[in-house]
Amino acid sequence: KGLKGSKGKKALRRDAKTAAKEGKDGKDGKDGKGGKDAKKGLSRSKRAGLSFPVGRIHRFMKERTSRRVRIGGTTAVYCAAIMEYLTAEVLEVAGYQCTEKARKRITPRDMMLSIKLDDELRALFKATISGA
């Protein structure tokens, strides 16, 4: 009457009741489905470990494209990561410029000079910023 070592219907019902009493009803977000419950309350920026707003960038990307084009969720994360990295690079080099001049505040001129002095940043911003 059944497979050897398998549980009967009464044993399965008993296991379900004890699990419900212990609060293990599968609704704690750890049921392997990876649903919305497990990620509730965390922004996409926090999940990706970024400071730049992933949701806002995703919204702007959707607004700027034609209505027939779909923008994936990871596209905005990737774009935010690139912008955050480039911002950090420019600010780092501009910070070195300020420390050389014994100043504590980064001005737009410091940023422009740091882009001009750095070969890689100059090549990147050559077509973007006029006169750089």
FENVEN-V724832 format. One line per field, one symbol per residue. phi: phi as a letter, one per 20 degrees, with the letter a starting at -180 (. if undefined). burial: b if it has 16 or more other C-alpha atoms within 10 Angstrom, else e. Layout:
phi: ???
burial: ???
This chain:
phi: .offneeefffffffffffffendendendenemffffdfndfffffemdeffffffffffffeeffeeddfffffffffffffffffffffffffffffelcddedgffffffffeeffffffegeedfne
burial: eeeeeeeeeeeeeeeeeeeeeeeeeeeeeeeeeeeeeeeeeeebbeebeeebbbbebbeebbeeeeeeeeeeeeebbebbbeeeeeeeebbebbbebbeeeeeeeeeeebbbebbbeeeebbeeeeeeeeeb
